[in-house]
Amino acid sequence: MAWTIDFAHSSITFAVRHLMISTVRGRFEKFSGHVDFNEAQPEKTSAVIEIAADSINTDDPQRDAHLKSPDFLDVANHPTIAFKSTRVERTGENTARMHGELTIRNTTRPVVLDVEFLGKARTPWGTTNAGFEAHTTLNREEWGLTWNMPLETGGLLVGKEVKINISLELTETTN
């Protein structure tokens, strides 16, 4: 069954180490897509998500401009980050692994999202909504995001691992 994303109650966020001593967090403010959620047979669920790369926001305009530059996302040449699921593997009553392909800067690589189904609810407006949380950790260098600077104390300015967290509230589509 098709479900639409309730953008007012959904988010795609990330976290990465800075100077090897702190964590910088950010989010993508524009994304679209659809989910065909099959509650009876979760293995038949599929998802396609497209993220506007230039919607990256870390609450620091100078850092955001650098992240949009050719050093990182190169949004002028690669405006979209895309995820397309390839299969779902049920791991528990309300958990699954969603396997898929993530494309960043024209590089497509497999990823696995650990997903938790948070339940369904009937809204005061007569719709049925479902909630999901998903997360994964990526090595940004596998997608060509290799810019960095060595620190005089050792280590690198920007961590290689990026933690991704996705919170989706979906609204059942009526046909």
C-alpha positions in Angstrom: 0.0 0.0 0.0 1.3 3.5 -0.9 2.1 6.0 1.8 3.2 9.6 1.5 5.7 11.3 3.7 4.4 13.8 6.3 7.3 16.3 6.0 6.1 18.3 9.0 6.8 15.2 11.2 9.8 13.7 9.4 13.5 14.4 9.3 16.8 13.2 7.8 19.8 14.1 10.1 23.5 13.3 10.3 26.4 13.6 12.7 30.1 13.6 12.1 33.2 14.1 14.3 35.0 17.4 14.2 38.6 17.9 15.3 38.2 14.3 16.7 36.9 15.9 19.9 33.3 17.0 19.2 30.3 16.0 17.0 28.7 18.3 14.4 25.1 17.6 13.6 23.1 18.7 10.6 20.0 17.9 8.6 18.6 18.0 5.1 15.6 20.3 4.9 14.1 19.2 1.5 13.4 15.6 0.5 10.8 13.7 -1.4 9.9 10.1 -2.1 7.4 7.4 -1.5 7.1 4.2 0.6 5.1 1.2 -0.2 4.6 -0.2 3.3 3.3 -3.7 3.7 2.4 -4.2 7.3 1.3 -7.8 6.8 4.5 -8.7 4.9 7.2 -6.2 5.8 9.6 -8.0 3.4 7.5 -6.6 0.5 8.0 -3.0 1.7 9.9 -0.7 -0.6 11.1 2.9 -0.5 12.6 5.6 -2.8 13.8 8.8 -1.3 15.4 11.8 -3.0 17.2 14.5 -1.0 18.0 18.0 -2.3 21.7 18.2 -1.6 21.7 22.0 -1.4 19.2 21.8 1.5 22.0 20.7 3.9 21.9 22.7 7.1 24.3 22.6 10.0 23.3 26.0 11.4 26.5 27.5 10.2 26.3 29.2 6.7 30.0 29.2 6.1 30.3 25.4 6.9 27.1 24.7 4.8 28.7 26.6 1.8 31.8 24.4 2.2 29.7 21.2 2.4 27.9 22.3 -0.8 31.2 23.0 -2.6 33.1 20.5 -4.8 35.1 19.6 -1.7 32.1 17.7 -0.5 28.6 17.3 -2.1 29.3 19.5 -5.2 25.6 20.4 -5.4 26.0 22.4 -8.6 26.9 19.2 -10.4 25.1 16.6 -8.2 21.9 18.2 -6.9 20.3 15.0 -5.6 21.2 12.3 -3.1 19.1 9.2 -3.7 18.2 6.1 -1.9 16.3 3.1 -3.4 15.6 0.0 -1.4 16.4 -3.4 -2.9 15.0 -5.7 -0.2 13.8 -5.8 3.4 14.9 -8.4 5.9 12.7 -8.8 8.9 14.8 -9.0 12.1 12.1 -8.9 14.8 8.4 -8.1 15.5 8.9 -4.4 14.8 12.4 -4.3 13.3 14.0 -4.9 9.9 17.0 -4.2 7.8 16.3 -2.3 4.6 18.9 -3.0 2.0 19.3 -0.4 -0.7 21.5 1.7 -3.0 22.6 5.1 -2.0 23.8 7.5 -4.7 25.9 10.6 -3.7 27.9 12.5 -6.4 27.1 9.9 -9.1 28.6 7.1 -6.9 26.1 4.3 -6.0 26.9 1.9 -3.2 24.9 -0.5 -1.1 23.8 0.5 2.3 21.7 -1.2 5.1 19.3 0.8 7.2 18.3 -0.6 10.6 14.6 0.2 10.8 12.1 0.2 13.6 8.4 0.4 13.1 6.9 2.6 15.8 3.3 1.8 15.1 0.2 3.3 13.5 -2.4 5.8 14.7 -5.6 7.3 13.5 -5.3 11.1 13.4 -8.0 13.6 14.4 -8.2 14.5 10.7 -9.2 11.0 9.7 -6.0 9.7 8.2 -4.0 6.7 9.3 -0.3 7.5 9.9 2.7 5.2 10.6 6.0 6.0 12.2 9.5 4.7 11.5 13.0 5.3 12.7 16.0 4.2 10.7 19.7 4.6 11.1 23.0 3.6 9.6 26.7 4.6 9.6 28.6 5.4 6.4 32.2 5.9 5.5 31.9 9.2 3.5 35.1 8.4 1.6 33.3 5.5 -0.2 31.2 8.1 -2.0 34.2 10.3 -3.0 33.8 12.8 -0.1 37.5 12.7 0.8 38.3 16.3 1.6 40.1 16.6 4.9 43.0 18.3 6.8 45.5 16.6 9.1 45.7 18.1 12.6 49.0 19.0 14.2 47.9 16.9 17.3 47.2 13.9 15.1 44.0 12.8 13.5 41.9 14.6 10.9 39.7 17.7 10.9 36.6 15.8 9.8 35.7 12.2 10.7 35.2 9.6 8.0 32.2 8.0 9.7 28.8 9.8 9.2 25.9 8.6 11.3 22.6 9.0 9.5 19.2 9.1 11.4 15.9 9.1 9.6 12.5 9.7 11.2 9.5 9.2 8.9 5.9 9.7 9.6 3.8 8.4 6.7 0.2 9.0 5.8 -1.8 6.2 4.2 -2.8 7.1 0.7 -6.4 6.6 -0.2 -7.1 5.5 -3.8 
